[in-house]
Amino acid sequence: MEHLFLTLFLASFAGLYYLAFRIDTTRGWQLRAWLNGEVRDPRPGCNKPQSKKNDQIAELKKRIEVLEAIVTEPGYSIDQQIRRL
């Protein structure tokens, strides 16, 4: 009885893995990668917004660097003092 249970358990596990493989190949899902911890979301295209966010963050960092360079420029503080007068 114990051998039968073990055989059925291993067969069902292999069947589920095969089903995940078939879904991966037919629909483009990343179930096997998701089960292995390689991606956050197994649905196709769901990981693309992360790269878009990373591009936006990099662009904003560049803009902040430019603004910091302008504000820390010595002529900027003198110009501000002149404007106050």
Contacts in CASP RR format, 6 or more apart in sequence:
PFRMAT RR
TARGET T0000
AUTHOR 0000-0000-0000
METHOD contacts of the structure
MODEL  1
MEHLFLTLFLASFAGLYYLAFRIDTTRGWQLRAWLNGEVRDPRPGCNKPQ
SKKNDQIAELKKRIEVLEAIVTEPGYSIDQQIRRL
17 32 0 8 1.000
20 31 0 8 1.000
20 32 0 8 1.000
20 35 0 8 1.000
21 32 0 8 1.000
23 29 0 8 1.000
23 31 0 8 1.000
24 30 0 8 1.000
24 31 0 8 1.000
24 32 0 8 1.000
27 44 0 8 1.000
28 44 0 8 1.000
29 42 0 8 1.000
29 43 0 8 1.000
29 44 0 8 1.000
30 38 0 8 1.000
30 39 0 8 1.000
30 42 0 8 1.000
30 43 0 8 1.000
30 44 0 8 1.000
31 42 0 8 1.000
33 39 0 8 1.000
33 42 0 8 1.000
34 40 0 8 1.000
34 41 0 8 1.000
34 42 0 8 1.000
39 47 0 8 1.000
40 46 0 8 1.000
40 47 0 8 1.000
40 50 0 8 1.000
41 47 0 8 1.000
70 76 0 8 1.000
END
